[in-house]
Amino acid sequence: MNISVVTVGNSMDALAGDLEALHGPVTVVRRCADLAELIAACQSGLARAAIVAENVAELNVTLVDRLATVGVVIVALTDDAEQVDRLRRLGVLVAAEQSEVSALSAQIVRAVSQAGQTVAADRYHHLGFAAPGQNASMTEPVTGVSTQEQLDAGHRLIAVWGPVGSPGRTTIAVNLAAELACAGKSVLLIDADSYGASIAATIGLLDESAAIAQAYRLADQGKLDQESLRRIAPELMFRGGKFRVLTGLTRADRWPELRSSTLSRVLETARTLCDVVVVDCGLSLEADEELSFDALAPRRNAATLTVVAAADEVLAVGTSDSIGIPRLVRALQDLDAVAPGQQVTVVLNKVRASAAGRHPERALQQAWDRFGPEWPVAHYLPWDPQSIDRALLAGEVLLEAAPESELRRRIQKIVGADAQRNRKYAVPSTIATWTDSGYCHFETARKRPLNCDGGVFPCRTGPKRPLCPAPGQRS
């Protein structure tokens, strides 16, 4: 077996000569001046392995996965312990700068044999890129991204998805996270809607930056861990508890930032951080935006496709009228195509007699039994615009704005939580104040001090929830 290799870095001149002197299976076919030339050489099919001896700090998830899709193994030469740890998390083979030539050659042979072209081809369907040579008619399903070890850890990922038509995805996702937190779970709420992220506005957070973009940048560099995710995902305090929030993109034209390979790593880290991860997805499941020429093009709906494939459960939300039901029926067929075998829970929202008849739930059930897909309707959520408007105006969840509403009780049933149903048992409103000991003191009936961890907890200061200032930074 002959393995062609390209290299980058001035220090590779002597090593390349030593590899050639071995007369073994590894052959250096080009010495590149920079990473751009190396990428071009690999994508042209010139090499099956790339040795990077300099500028290893420039290696990131996007570059590594880009070369993996064409079956190229990356070998980085570095003795920096921090870089070694980061590169290994990216899936890069790391060797010492002064490695013996014979040992390095053997490592390259093993890595190329294990990778193989078949493995690289399988990666096309979930990396968020269009594979070279594929046209716009590709409809093969997207596979999951979570490892079995993460699934066995007991941490759940719930995707809240629905077709076009504002069925109430964000409202359900926010209040689902609140009810889970009220039930004692640690929860992370992620806004992955690349068309119209709105979680920050819904819960009254200051929409100044996209936390999910920060998570993507860290994950792309292989630097995202639990501690860094805690810093960029603030905890929202409400009457029933708290949950973390990763706010979405501030503009829809930033969607190319949401690469599937990077989002996969964000979701993996989120699983390890919290008991439940709730993700508000975009509406479209189309997978045909790939460019027809040989290029690695980003997919418009890569974020949604990745989330629904990785989720342990998908809440499929539709509106309960003559327009919303057919849309949901057709969209569920698309969902089954991109994520076959996925656990789907159908939720019909905005149930009302004016749109479905005198007995709306019965009429909707009969229509679903006749025209709907294999999944039964699991939950019916009533149309309650007054409660929704009250919560949205105050930047609150339903547990705060309308704790006795039927809509809130129906959302409770989705999580199976025995949440507080009466005002006298509810946790009173909280007011955050700093104490001399450096604690963010939440003044409640029980006077419970909570560590604000340097300004991570948002506090209630009216209809908006700005982040608490760190100790010593009060104006």
C-alpha positions in Angstrom: 0.0 0.0 0.0 1.4 3.4 -1.0 0.3 6.4 1.0 0.8 9.8 -0.5 1.4 12.6 2.0 1.5 16.4 1.9 3.3 18.5 4.5 3.3 22.1 5.7 6.0 23.9 7.6 9.7 24.8 7.0 10.8 22.2 9.6 9.4 19.4 7.5 12.2 19.6 4.9 14.5 17.3 6.8 11.7 15.0 8.0 10.3 14.7 4.4 13.7 13.6 3.2 14.0 11.0 6.0 10.5 9.6 5.1 11.6 9.2 1.5 14.8 7.6 2.6 12.9 4.8 4.3 11.5 3.6 0.9 8.4 2.5 2.8 4.7 2.9 2.1 4.7 6.7 2.9 5.6 9.0 0.1 5.8 12.8 0.3 4.2 14.2 -2.8 4.1 17.9 -2.0 5.6 20.3 0.5 3.0 23.1 0.9 3.8 26.7 1.9 0.6 27.2 4.1 -2.6 25.5 5.2 -4.6 26.9 2.3 -2.3 25.1 -0.2 -2.5 22.0 1.9 -6.3 22.0 1.9 -6.4 22.5 -1.9 -3.9 19.6 -2.4 -6.0 17.3 -0.2 -9.3 18.2 -1.8 -7.9 17.5 -5.2 -7.3 13.9 -4.2 -3.5 14.2 -4.2 -2.9 12.9 -0.7 -4.4 10.6 1.9 -2.5 12.1 4.9 -1.3 15.6 5.8 1.5 16.4 8.2 1.3 19.8 9.9 4.5 20.8 11.6 3.8 24.5 12.1 0.8 26.7 12.9 -1.0 23.8 14.6 -3.0 26.4 16.5 -4.9 27.2 13.2 -6.3 23.6 13.1 -10.0 23.7 14.0 -13.1 21.5 13.7 -14.1 22.9 10.3 -10.8 22.2 8.8 -10.4 18.8 10.3 -13.8 17.7 9.2 -13.4 19.2 5.8 -10.3 17.0 5.2 -12.0 14.0 6.8 -14.8 14.2 4.2 -12.2 13.5 1.5 -10.5 10.7 3.4 -7.5 12.6 4.6 -5.9 12.0 8.0 -4.2 14.9 9.7 -1.0 14.4 11.7 0.1 17.3 13.9 3.7 17.6 15.2 3.8 19.5 18.5 5.1 19.2 22.1 2.8 21.8 23.5 0.7 20.0 26.2 -2.3 22.4 25.8 -2.3 22.0 22.0 -1.9 18.2 22.3 -5.1 18.0 24.4 -7.0 20.4 22.1 -6.0 18.6 18.9 -6.9 15.2 20.3 -10.4 16.4 21.1 -10.6 17.5 17.5 -9.7 14.0 16.3 -6.2 14.9 15.1 -3.3 12.4 15.3 -0.6 14.0 17.4 3.1 13.1 17.4 6.1 14.6 19.1 8.2 17.1 17.0 11.2 14.9 17.3 9.5 11.6 16.5 11.5 8.8 15.0 10.8 8.6 11.3 10.0 4.9 11.3 7.5 5.3 14.2 5.8 8.3 12.5 5.5 6.3 9.3 3.9 3.4 11.1 1.4 5.8 12.8 0.4 7.3 9.5 -0.2 3.8 8.0 -2.4 2.7 10.9 -4.4 6.0 10.9 -5.1 5.8 7.1 -6.0 2.1 7.4 -8.5 2.8 10.2 -10.0 5.9 8.5 -10.6 4.5 5.1 -12.7 6.0 2.3 -15.9 4.3 3.6 -15.8 6.0 6.9 -15.2 9.4 5.2 -18.1 8.8 2.9 -20.4 8.1 5.8 -19.5 11.4 7.4 -21.0 13.4 4.5 -24.6 13.1 5.8 -24.2 14.8 9.1 -21.3 17.3 8.8 -23.4 20.1 7.4 -21.5 20.1 4.1 -22.5 19.1 0.6 -20.4 16.2 -0.5 -18.3 16.7 -3.6 -20.2 15.5 -6.7 -23.6 15.4 -5.0 -26.4 17.3 -6.6 -29.5 19.1 -5.2 -31.6 15.9 -5.3 -29.9 14.2 -2.4 -32.5 12.9 0.0 -30.6 10.4 2.1 -31.3 10.6 5.8 -29.1 12.4 8.2 -27.7 10.2 10.9 -27.3 10.9 14.6 -24.2 12.5 16.1 -24.3 11.5 19.8 -22.1 8.7 21.0 -23.6 5.7 22.8 -21.7 6.6 25.9 -23.4 9.9 26.1 -26.8 8.4 25.5 -26.2 5.8 28.3 -25.3 8.7 30.7 -28.9 9.4 31.3 -28.9 13.0 30.0 -31.7 13.8 27.6 -31.9 16.0 24.6 -35.4 17.2 23.6 -35.9 19.0 20.2 -38.9 21.2 19.9 -39.7 21.4 16.2 -42.6 22.2 14.0 -43.5 23.3 10.4 -44.0 26.8 9.0 -46.8 28.9 10.4 -45.7 29.9 13.9 -47.1 26.8 15.7 -45.6 27.9 19.0 -42.3 26.2 19.1 -40.5 28.9 21.2 -43.4 29.3 23.7 -43.4 25.5 24.3 -39.6 25.2 24.5 -39.3 28.0 27.0 -42.1 26.8 29.3 -41.0 23.2 28.9 -37.6 24.2 30.2 -39.2 26.0 33.1 -41.4 23.1 34.1 -38.5 20.7 33.9 -36.4 23.0 36.1 -39.4 23.3 38.5 -39.4 19.5 38.8 -35.8 19.6 40.0 -33.9 18.9 36.8 -30.9 20.9 35.7 -31.9 22.3 32.3 -30.1 24.1 29.4 -32.3 25.8 26.8 -30.7 26.3 23.4 -32.0 28.6 20.6 -30.9 26.9 17.4 -33.5 28.5 15.1 -31.4 30.0 12.3 -34.4 31.7 10.7 -35.8 33.7 13.7 -34.2 33.2 17.1 -36.6 34.6 19.7 -35.9 32.9 23.1 -34.0 35.9 24.5 -36.9 38.3 23.7 -39.5 35.8 25.0 -38.0 35.6 28.5 -36.9 39.2 28.8 -33.1 38.8 28.4 -31.1 41.7 26.9 -30.5 40.5 23.3 -27.0 42.0 22.9 -25.0 39.0 21.7 -25.6 35.5 20.4 -24.3 33.1 23.0 -24.7 30.2 20.6 -22.1 31.9 18.3 -19.7 32.0 21.2 -20.2 28.3 21.9 -19.6 27.6 18.2 -16.3 29.5 18.1 -15.1 27.7 21.2 -16.2 24.3 19.9 -14.6 25.0 16.5 -11.3 25.5 18.3 -11.7 22.4 20.4 -11.9 24.6 23.6 -15.5 24.1 24.6 -15.9 22.3 27.9 -18.4 22.4 30.8 -16.7 25.4 32.5 -16.7 27.5 29.3 -20.3 26.6 28.5 -21.3 27.6 32.0 -19.8 31.1 31.4 -21.6 31.8 28.2 -24.9 30.2 29.1 -26.3 32.3 32.0 -28.8 31.0 34.5 -32.3 32.5 34.4 -33.9 32.8 37.8 -37.7 32.4 38.0 -40.2 31.6 40.7 -40.0 27.9 40.3 -36.2 27.5 40.0 -33.6 28.3 37.4 -32.3 27.1 34.0 -29.5 28.0 31.7 -30.1 29.7 28.4 -27.9 29.7 25.2 -29.4 32.5 23.2 -29.6 32.3 19.4 -28.3 34.2 16.4 -29.2 37.9 16.3 -29.6 37.9 12.5 -30.8 35.2 10.1 -28.0 36.0 7.6 -25.5 34.5 10.1 -26.7 31.0 9.4 -23.5 29.8 7.8 -21.9 29.9 11.3 -24.1 27.0 12.3 -22.0 24.1 11.0 -23.3 20.7 11.8 -20.0 19.3 12.9 -19.5 22.2 15.4 -23.1 22.0 16.7 -22.6 18.3 17.3 -19.8 19.2 19.8 -21.9 21.9 21.4 -24.7 19.3 22.0 -22.3 16.7 23.3 -20.9 19.2 25.9 -24.4 20.4 26.8 -25.5 16.8 27.5 -22.7 16.4 30.1 -23.5 19.7 31.7 -27.3 19.3 32.4 -29.9 16.6 33.0 -32.0 17.9 30.1 -31.2 19.9 27.1 -34.2 21.6 25.3 -33.5 22.9 21.8 -35.8 25.3 19.9 -35.3 24.3 16.3 -35.9 26.0 13.0 -38.8 25.1 10.8 -37.3 23.6 7.6 -36.0 20.1 7.2 -34.9 20.5 3.6 -31.6 18.9 2.7 -31.3 19.9 -0.9 -29.4 23.2 -0.7 -26.1 21.5 -1.7 -24.3 23.1 -4.6 -24.3 20.8 -7.6 -20.6 21.4 -8.3 -17.7 19.9 -6.4 -17.5 22.1 -3.3 -18.0 21.9 0.4 -21.0 24.1 0.7 -22.7 24.9 4.1 -26.3 23.7 4.4 -29.0 26.3 5.2 -30.8 23.9 7.6 -27.8 22.1 9.0 -28.6 23.1 12.6 -32.2 21.8 12.5 -31.2 18.5 10.7 -28.4 17.9 13.3 -30.6 18.6 16.3 -33.6 16.4 15.2 -31.2 13.5 14.4 -29.3 13.8 17.7 -32.4 14.3 19.9 -33.7 11.6 22.2 -37.2 12.9 21.6 -38.7 15.3 19.1 -41.7 17.4 20.1 -43.5 18.0 16.8 -45.7 21.0 17.2 -48.5 22.0 14.9 -51.5 24.4 14.9 -55.0 23.1 15.4 -56.7 24.4 12.3 -57.4 23.4 8.7 -54.0 24.9 7.6 -51.8 23.7 10.4 -52.9 20.1 10.5 -52.0 19.3 6.8 -48.7 21.2 7.2 -47.8 19.0 10.2 -48.8 15.8 8.5 -46.6 16.6 5.5 -43.8 17.8 7.7 -43.8 14.6 9.8 -43.1 12.6 6.6 -40.1 14.8 6.0 -39.0 14.3 9.6 -39.2 10.5 9.2 -37.1 10.8 6.0 -34.2 12.7 7.6 -34.3 11.0 11.1 -35.9 7.6 10.6 -36.8 5.7 13.8 -36.8 8.9 15.9 -39.0 9.1 19.0 -41.7 11.7 18.1 -44.3 13.2 20.4 -47.0 15.1 18.5 -48.4 18.2 20.2 -51.3 20.1 18.7 -51.2 23.7 19.9 -53.8 26.6 19.8 -56.7 24.2 20.2 -60.0 26.2 20.0 -63.6 25.7 19.2 -63.7 28.5 16.7 -61.3 26.7 14.4 -62.1 23.0 15.0 -65.8 22.9 16.1 -67.8 22.6 19.3 -65.7 19.7 20.6 -62.3 20.6 19.2 -60.2 17.8 20.7 -62.6 15.1 19.5 -62.8 16.6 16.0 -59.0 16.9 15.8 -58.5 13.3 17.0 -61.0 12.1 14.3 -59.2 14.0 11.6 -55.8 12.8 12.8 -57.0 9.2 12.9 -58.1 9.4 9.3 -55.3 11.5 7.7 -52.5 11.6 10.1 -49.3 9.5 10.1 -48.4 6.6 12.5 -47.7 8.8 15.5 -50.7 9.6 17.7 -51.5 13.0 19.1 -50.0 13.0 22.6 -51.0 16.4 23.8 -53.5 19.2 23.1 -52.6 22.7 24.2 -55.5 25.2 24.4 -55.5 28.6 22.7 -54.9 31.2 25.5 -53.6 34.4 24.0 -54.3 36.4 27.2 -51.8 34.3 29.2 -49.3 34.3 26.4 -49.4 38.0 26.0 -49.2 38.6 29.7 -46.1 36.4 29.9 -44.5 38.0 26.8 -45.1 41.5 28.0 -43.5 40.8 31.4 -40.7 38.6 30.0 -41.9 35.8 32.2 -42.7 32.1 31.9 -46.3 30.9 32.3 -45.5 29.6 35.8 -45.0 33.2 36.8 -47.5 35.0 34.6 -50.4 32.6 34.6 -49.7 29.7 37.0 -53.4 28.6 37.1 -54.0 28.7 33.4 -55.0 25.6 31.6 -52.2 26.1 29.0 -49.6 25.9 31.8 -51.2 22.8 33.2 -51.2 21.1 29.9 -47.5 21.9 29.4 -46.9 20.4 32.8 -48.4 17.1 31.6 -45.8 17.0 28.7 -43.0 16.7 31.3 -45.1 14.7 33.7 -44.2 17.1 36.5 -46.2 17.6 39.7 -45.6 21.3 39.6 -47.1 23.9 41.9 -50.7 24.4 40.9 -51.8 27.0 43.6 -50.4 30.4 44.2 -50.0 29.9 47.9 -47.6 27.0 47.3 -45.7 28.8 44.6 -42.2 30.3 45.2 -42.6 34.1 45.7 -41.1 36.6 43.3 -37.4 37.2 43.8 -35.3 40.4 43.9 -31.5 40.1 43.4 -29.2 42.3 45.6 -25.5 42.1 46.3 -24.2 41.3 49.8 -20.8 42.2 51.3 -19.8 38.6 51.1 -20.0 38.6 47.4 -23.2 36.7 47.1 -26.2 37.5 44.9 -28.9 37.5 47.5 -32.4 36.7 46.3 -34.8 38.1 48.8 -37.6 35.6 49.1 -39.7 34.3 52.0 -37.0 31.9 52.8 -34.1 34.4 52.4 -31.9 31.9 50.4 -28.5 33.2 49.3 -27.3 31.9 46.0 -23.8 32.3 44.7 -23.9 34.4 41.6 -20.5 33.1 40.4 -19.2 36.4 39.1 -22.3 37.7 37.5 -23.7 34.7 35.8 -27.3 34.8 37.2 -29.7 37.2 35.5 -31.8 39.2 38.0 -35.2 40.7 37.9 -35.2 44.5 37.4 -38.6 45.1 35.8 -39.7 43.7 32.5 -36.2 42.9 31.4 -33.6 40.6 32.9 -30.1 42.1 32.6 -27.2 40.1 34.0 -26.1 40.8 37.5 -22.9 42.9 37.7 -19.9 41.2 39.2 -18.8 42.2 42.7 -16.9 45.4 42.7 -18.4 46.5 39.4 -21.6 48.2 40.6 -22.2 51.6 39.3 
